Amino acid sequence: MRHWVLGLLFVVFAAPTLAAWDDTAYVKKAFKIIALNNEYDDKTHPIRKWHQPIRVFIDHRVGDDKLHTMLTTIQINDLARATGHDIKLVDDPEEANIRMVFTRQGRWQDETRELWPTAENFPFHGAICMAHISVTPKTEVRKALIVIPVDLARERGKLFACVVEEITQVMGLPNDSDKVFPSIFNDASKNNLMTPLDITLLRLLYSSEVRAGMSEKQVMPLLDDWFKKNPNWSKQSTDLYLQSKFITEFGLN
Protein backbone atom coordinates (compact mmCIF):
# COMPACT_ATOMS: atom_id res chain seq x y z
CA MET A 1 0.00 0.00 0.00
CA ARG A 2 2.84 2.42 0.81
CA HIS A 3 4.36 2.09 -2.66
CA TRP A 4 0.90 2.45 -4.19
CA VAL A 5 0.38 5.79 -2.46
CA LEU A 6 3.88 7.06 -3.20
CA GLY A 7 3.48 6.14 -6.86
CA LEU A 8 0.17 7.96 -6.98
CA LEU A 9 1.35 11.33 -5.75
CA PHE A 10 3.92 12.30 -8.42
CA VAL A 11 5.05 15.13 -6.19
CA VAL A 12 7.98 15.86 -3.92
CA PHE A 13 6.88 16.62 -0.38
CA ALA A 14 9.05 19.05 1.49
CA ALA A 15 8.94 19.59 5.24
CA PRO A 16 7.12 22.82 5.96
CA THR A 17 9.53 25.72 6.27
CA LEU A 18 9.09 28.11 9.15
CA ALA A 19 8.55 31.23 7.02
CA ALA A 20 6.46 33.44 9.33
CA TRP A 21 3.89 30.83 10.21
CA ASP A 22 4.88 30.69 13.89
CA ASP A 23 4.32 34.42 14.41
CA THR A 24 0.94 35.26 15.96
CA ALA A 25 0.42 38.37 13.81
CA TYR A 26 1.02 36.31 10.67
CA VAL A 27 -1.38 33.58 11.79
CA LYS A 28 -4.11 36.14 12.56
CA LYS A 29 -3.67 37.63 9.09
CA ALA A 30 -3.84 34.14 7.55
CA PHE A 31 -6.98 33.36 9.55
CA LYS A 32 -8.67 36.52 8.31
CA ILE A 33 -7.79 35.68 4.70
CA ILE A 34 -8.79 32.00 4.77
CA ALA A 35 -11.66 31.85 7.30
CA LEU A 36 -13.40 35.18 6.66
CA ASN A 37 -13.28 35.26 2.87
CA ASN A 38 -14.42 33.16 -0.09
CA GLU A 39 -12.54 31.89 -3.10
CA TYR A 40 -15.05 33.29 -5.60
CA ASP A 41 -15.99 36.70 -4.20
CA ASP A 42 -14.23 39.66 -2.56
CA LYS A 43 -16.57 40.10 0.40
CA THR A 44 -15.76 39.62 4.06
CA HIS A 45 -17.86 36.85 5.60
CA PRO A 46 -18.69 35.82 9.18
CA ILE A 47 -17.29 32.68 10.76
CA ARG A 48 -18.50 29.45 9.20
CA LYS A 49 -18.02 26.23 11.12
CA TRP A 50 -19.74 23.03 12.17
CA HIS A 51 -21.29 22.77 15.61
CA GLN A 52 -23.05 19.43 15.09
CA PRO A 53 -21.14 16.15 14.62
CA ILE A 54 -19.84 15.52 11.10
CA ARG A 55 -20.69 12.29 9.31
CA VAL A 56 -18.99 11.56 5.99
CA PHE A 57 -20.34 9.20 3.34
CA ILE A 58 -17.95 8.16 0.56
CA ASP A 59 -19.80 7.74 -2.73
CA HIS A 60 -17.63 5.41 -4.84
CA ARG A 61 -18.50 5.82 -8.53
CA VAL A 62 -15.14 4.59 -9.82
CA GLY A 63 -12.68 1.90 -8.80
CA ASP A 64 -9.92 2.03 -6.17
CA ASP A 65 -12.43 2.07 -3.30
CA LYS A 66 -9.81 1.01 -0.75
CA LEU A 67 -7.36 3.74 -1.74
CA HIS A 68 -9.97 6.50 -1.68
CA THR A 69 -11.34 5.28 1.64
CA MET A 70 -7.87 5.14 3.15
CA LEU A 71 -6.96 8.68 2.04
CA THR A 72 -10.27 10.05 3.30
CA THR A 73 -10.07 8.19 6.61
CA ILE A 74 -6.58 9.44 7.40
CA GLN A 75 -7.54 13.01 6.58
CA ILE A 76 -10.72 13.07 8.66
CA ASN A 77 -8.81 11.52 11.56
CA ASP A 78 -6.22 14.29 11.26
CA LEU A 79 -9.01 16.88 11.20
CA ALA A 80 -10.70 15.36 14.24
CA ARG A 81 -7.42 15.36 16.15
CA ALA A 82 -6.66 19.00 15.23
CA THR A 83 -10.13 20.37 15.95
CA GLY A 84 -11.44 18.07 18.69
CA HIS A 85 -14.64 17.85 16.64
CA ASP A 86 -16.67 14.65 16.25
CA ILE A 87 -15.99 13.43 12.68
CA LYS A 88 -16.70 9.90 11.47
CA LEU A 89 -17.35 7.89 8.32
CA VAL A 90 -20.80 6.36 7.83
CA ASP A 91 -22.06 3.69 5.43
CA ASP A 92 -25.51 5.17 4.88
CA PRO A 93 -25.86 8.41 2.88
CA GLU A 94 -29.01 9.22 4.86
CA GLU A 95 -26.88 9.49 8.00
CA ALA A 96 -24.30 11.76 6.36
CA ASN A 97 -23.99 15.53 6.23
CA ILE A 98 -20.91 15.40 4.00
CA ARG A 99 -21.09 13.43 0.78
CA MET A 100 -17.72 12.77 -0.85
CA VAL A 101 -18.03 11.61 -4.45
CA PHE A 102 -15.22 9.94 -6.36
CA THR A 103 -16.25 9.98 -10.02
CA ARG A 104 -14.98 10.54 -13.57
CA GLN A 105 -14.23 13.72 -15.49
CA GLY A 106 -16.90 12.99 -18.09
CA ARG A 107 -19.61 12.87 -15.42
CA TRP A 108 -18.58 15.17 -12.62
CA GLN A 109 -20.25 18.35 -13.83
CA ASP A 110 -23.63 16.71 -14.33
CA GLU A 111 -23.35 14.82 -11.05
CA THR A 112 -22.41 17.99 -9.17
CA ARG A 113 -25.48 19.78 -10.54
CA GLU A 114 -27.65 16.78 -9.69
CA LEU A 115 -26.37 16.45 -6.13
CA TRP A 116 -26.14 20.19 -5.40
CA PRO A 117 -29.02 21.83 -7.28
CA THR A 118 -28.96 24.96 -5.10
CA ALA A 119 -26.30 26.71 -7.20
CA GLU A 120 -27.04 28.31 -10.57
CA ASN A 121 -23.48 28.49 -11.84
CA PHE A 122 -20.52 26.34 -10.93
CA PRO A 123 -16.90 27.50 -11.45
CA PHE A 124 -15.90 24.34 -13.31
CA HIS A 125 -13.49 26.10 -15.68
CA GLY A 126 -9.96 25.27 -14.57
CA ALA A 127 -11.17 23.31 -11.53
CA ILE A 128 -9.78 19.86 -10.73
CA CYS A 129 -12.11 19.11 -7.81
CA MET A 130 -14.79 21.03 -5.99
CA ALA A 131 -16.50 21.44 -2.62
CA HIS A 132 -19.71 23.19 -1.57
CA ILE A 133 -21.12 24.00 1.85
CA SER A 134 -24.62 24.86 3.01
CA VAL A 135 -25.00 27.13 6.04
CA THR A 136 -27.83 28.30 8.27
CA PRO A 137 -28.74 32.01 8.51
CA LYS A 138 -26.20 32.15 11.37
CA THR A 139 -23.58 30.58 9.03
CA GLU A 140 -23.37 27.29 10.88
CA VAL A 141 -22.28 24.67 8.36
CA ARG A 142 -24.89 21.92 8.12
CA LYS A 143 -24.14 20.14 4.87
CA ALA A 144 -21.34 19.74 2.33
CA LEU A 145 -20.63 18.07 -0.99
CA ILE A 146 -17.18 17.20 -2.33
CA VAL A 147 -16.78 15.93 -5.89
CA ILE A 148 -13.46 14.61 -7.19
CA PRO A 149 -13.13 13.47 -10.82
CA VAL A 150 -10.46 10.89 -10.15
CA ASP A 151 -9.09 10.56 -13.69
CA LEU A 152 -8.65 14.34 -14.02
CA ALA A 153 -7.12 14.64 -10.55
CA ARG A 154 -4.69 11.79 -11.26
CA GLU A 155 -3.77 13.31 -14.63
CA ARG A 156 -2.79 16.54 -12.84
CA GLY A 157 -1.10 14.73 -9.94
CA LYS A 158 -3.71 16.19 -7.57
CA LEU A 159 -5.79 13.29 -6.26
CA PHE A 160 -4.09 13.32 -2.88
CA ALA A 161 -4.22 17.13 -2.69
CA CYS A 162 -7.92 17.17 -3.63
CA VAL A 163 -8.83 14.81 -0.80
CA VAL A 164 -6.83 16.76 1.79
CA GLU A 165 -7.76 20.28 0.73
CA GLU A 166 -11.45 19.85 -0.03
CA ILE A 167 -12.31 18.10 3.23
CA THR A 168 -10.34 20.71 5.15
CA GLN A 169 -12.05 23.60 3.36
CA VAL A 170 -15.57 22.39 4.17
CA MET A 171 -14.63 22.60 7.86
CA GLY A 172 -15.00 26.38 7.44
CA LEU A 173 -11.78 27.50 5.77
CA PRO A 174 -13.12 28.08 2.26
CA ASN A 175 -10.66 30.52 0.74
CA ASP A 176 -7.43 30.05 -1.22
CA SER A 177 -4.65 32.62 -1.27
CA ASP A 178 -1.04 32.85 -2.37
CA LYS A 179 -0.52 35.24 0.56
CA VAL A 180 -0.67 32.34 3.03
CA PHE A 181 2.39 30.08 3.25
CA PRO A 182 3.14 27.29 3.92
CA SER A 183 -0.41 26.04 3.38
CA ILE A 184 -2.64 23.71 1.40
CA PHE A 185 -4.75 26.80 0.73
CA ASN A 186 -1.96 28.28 -1.39
CA ASP A 187 -2.41 26.90 -4.91
CA ALA A 188 1.09 28.03 -5.87
CA SER A 189 2.71 25.96 -3.13
CA LYS A 190 3.64 22.27 -3.19
CA ASN A 191 2.05 21.54 0.19
CA ASN A 192 -0.30 18.58 -0.10
CA LEU A 193 -0.42 17.73 3.60
CA MET A 194 -1.95 20.11 6.11
CA THR A 195 0.93 22.20 7.43
CA PRO A 196 1.35 23.31 11.05
CA LEU A 197 -0.06 26.67 9.95
CA ASP A 198 -3.19 25.00 8.53
CA ILE A 199 -3.57 23.00 11.72
CA THR A 200 -3.29 26.20 13.76
CA LEU A 201 -6.05 27.82 11.68
CA LEU A 202 -8.27 24.81 12.39
CA ARG A 203 -7.49 24.92 16.10
CA LEU A 204 -8.41 28.60 16.20
CA LEU A 205 -11.62 28.08 14.24
CA TYR A 206 -12.70 25.20 16.48
CA SER A 207 -11.79 26.77 19.79
CA SER A 208 -14.87 26.73 22.00
CA GLU A 209 -15.18 30.53 22.15
CA VAL A 210 -15.41 30.93 18.37
CA ARG A 211 -18.97 30.55 17.12
CA ALA A 212 -20.53 30.46 13.69
CA GLY A 213 -21.85 33.87 12.66
CA MET A 214 -19.18 35.90 14.44
CA SER A 215 -17.88 38.92 12.56
CA GLU A 216 -14.24 39.83 12.11
CA LYS A 217 -14.58 42.41 14.88
CA GLN A 218 -15.97 39.79 17.26
CA VAL A 219 -13.59 36.96 16.48
CA MET A 220 -10.17 38.60 16.22
CA PRO A 221 -9.88 39.44 19.96
CA LEU A 222 -10.73 35.81 20.71
CA LEU A 223 -7.70 34.73 18.70
CA ASP A 224 -5.48 36.90 20.92
CA ASP A 225 -6.98 35.23 23.99
CA TRP A 226 -6.36 31.79 22.49
CA PHE A 227 -2.68 32.53 21.86
CA LYS A 228 -2.28 33.72 25.46
CA LYS A 229 -3.90 30.55 26.78
CA ASN A 230 -1.77 28.37 24.48
CA PRO A 231 1.78 29.73 24.67
CA ASN A 232 3.18 26.53 23.14
CA TRP A 233 0.73 26.57 20.24
CA SER A 234 3.34 26.35 17.46
CA LYS A 235 5.00 23.26 18.94
CA GLN A 236 1.59 21.69 19.57
CA SER A 237 0.54 22.28 15.96
CA THR A 238 3.82 20.85 14.71
CA ASP A 239 3.36 17.78 16.91
CA LEU A 240 -0.16 17.30 15.50
CA TYR A 241 1.27 17.57 12.00
CA LEU A 242 3.86 14.88 12.78
CA GLN A 243 1.18 12.51 14.13
CA SER A 244 -0.54 12.15 10.76
CA LYS A 245 -0.46 8.63 9.33
CA PHE A 246 0.56 10.23 6.05
CA ILE A 247 3.87 10.86 7.84
CA THR A 248 4.16 8.05 10.37
CA GLU A 249 3.11 5.24 8.01
CA PHE A 250 3.88 6.56 4.52
CA GLY A 251 6.85 8.82 5.24
CA LEU A 252 5.37 11.88 3.55
CA ASN A 253 6.36 15.28 4.89
N, C-alpha and C positions, 0 to 999 in steps of 0.2 A: 504493500500500500504506500509506503514512504516513497519508493521510486516512482510510483504512479503519479503521486501528487507533485513531486519535484519535476517530472517530465511535463506535467500539465502547465506549469506556471510560465515557463519561457521568460523569466525575469530574474534579475539579480537583486536579492534583498540585501539592503545595507542596514546596519544597526543605526537607529535614529540618532542623528547628531544633536548636540545640545542646542545649537542656535540660541534663541532667546526663550525657548519654551518653558524654562524653569524660572522665569521672572514673572511675578504676579501681575504686573502691569501688562505684559505681553499676553498672558493667558486671559485676562479680562477683555482685552481688545479682540482676541480670537473668539471668545465666547459671544461677544456682541455681534461679530461678523457671521458666525456660523449658526448660533441659536436664535438670533433675533431678526434674521433676514431670510429671504427665499432665493433660490437659484434663478427663478424666471421673472422676478420683479425687483424694483428698487425701493420698496417700501420697508419700513421698520415694523416688525410684528411682535405681538406679545409672546410670552413663553408658551411653547407647546410641549407637552409631555404626557406620558401615560400615568394614570393613578390606579387603574384597575390592573389585575394580573394580565399578562400577555400570553396568548396561546397561538402557536405557529403551526399551520398546516402546510406541508410540502406537497405541492400538486405536480407529480411527475408525469410529464407529457412526452418525454424522450427517455432514452436509456441512461445508463450510469446512475441508477437510483442510489446505490450505496455510496458512491463518491459525493453526490450532491447532498445526501443526508449527512454524511460525515462533516463536510465543510460547514453546513448550516448548523449542525449540533455544536461544533467547536465554537463557532462565532457567538451563538446565543448563550453558551455557557460563559464565554468571556464577558459578554454584556451583562449577564446576571451578576457575575462576580464584581464587575466594576461599579454597577449601579445599586446593587442590593435589591433589585426589583425581581419580582416573581415572573420568570420567563420559562416556558416549557413547550416542547413539541406535543402535538395531539394528532391522533389518527383520523379524527372525524372533522370534516370542514365546518360542520354546524357548531362545533365547540371552539372554533378558531376566530380570532380577531385580526390575525395576520395571515394572508394567503400568499405563499411563495411559489410561483409558477416557473418551472423549468420547461422551456418549449423550444420551438425552432424559429429561425428568422422569418421564414415564409408565412408564419401564422401569428407572430407575436403582436402585431398591430391590431388585427381583428380580435384576438383574444383579450387584449387589454381593453378595447372598447366594450367588449361583451361583459367583462368582469367588473369594469369600473365605468358605468354609463353616465356618471355624474359630470364628467368633464366634456366640454364641447370640442376642444382642440388639444391634441397631445403633441409635445415637442419631440416627435420621433426623429426628425432630421439630425443626423450626427450622433444620435444616442446609441449606446451599446446595451444598456439595460435601464430599467426605470422603476421608480417607486412612487406611490401615492398614499397620502394619509387623509383621513376624515376626522374632523375635530368638532366638538360641541361649540355652542356660542361662547363658552368660556375657554376655548382652545385646548380642551383636554382631548388628547388623541384617543379615539375609540376604535379605529379600524384602519387597516393598511393593506395595500396590495403591492407585491414586488413581482416583476416579470423579467425573466432573464432568457433571451434567445441564445441557447447554449452554443449553437454552431457559430453564430456571429461573435459571441464573447470569446470562444476558443480561438477563432481566426485572428482576433486582435490581441490575444494573450491576456484577456481580462476576466476570465471566468471567476478566478479566485477573488480578484478585486471587486467584481460585481457583488458577490455574496457578502463580503465583508462590509463594503461601503453602504449598500442599499439597506441592509438590516440595521446598521448603525444610524443611518439617516432617519429612518422611520421612528427611532426612539425620540426624536424631537430636535435633531441637528440637521436641518434640511438644506443648508446652503453649501455651496462650493466656493472656494476663493484661493487664488494664488498668493494672497497676502498672509496665509496661515501655513506655517511650516515648522517642523515636519508633521504631515497630516495626510490621512486618506482623503480629506476634503479638498486637497490641493491637486487638481487634475494634472498639473505640470510636474508633480513629484513622482518618485518611484515607490512610494510607500503603499504597500498592499496589506500590511497588517496595521491594526490600530496602534498608533504610537503612544508614548506616555502623555503627550499633549492631548490627543484625542480622548484618552482615558480620563484625564483631568477634566475635560469639558463634560464628559458624561457624569463624573462624580459631582461636579457643581450642579448640573441640571437636575440630578436625582437626589440632591441633598433635601432633607425633609422640610426645610424652610421655603424652598422654591416651589411655587405652585403654578399650575397652568393658568394662563390669563394675566400673569404679572407683566407690567410694562418694564421698559428699560430702567426708568427712574426707580421703580420698586425693587427690581432684582439686583441691580449693581451693588448697592450697599450690603446685600446679603452675601455676595461673593467675598467682599472684604472680611466679613465676619467668619466665613468658612475658612479662609486662609489663616486667620488668627487662631481658630480652633484646631487647625491641622497644620502645625508648623513644619512637619515632615512630609508634606503632601507630595513633593516631587519624587522623593525616594519611594513613597507608597505607590505612586502611579507607575514608576519604573518596575517595582516588584510585581505589580499586577500584570504589566506587559510581559514580564519574563515567565509568568505562570501559564501563559497560553500554551495549549497543546500544539499549536502551530510551531512553537519554539521548542518545547520540551520533548515532543515526540518526532517532529519532522525537521528540526534544526533550522527553521526559517527565522531570520531576524533582520 
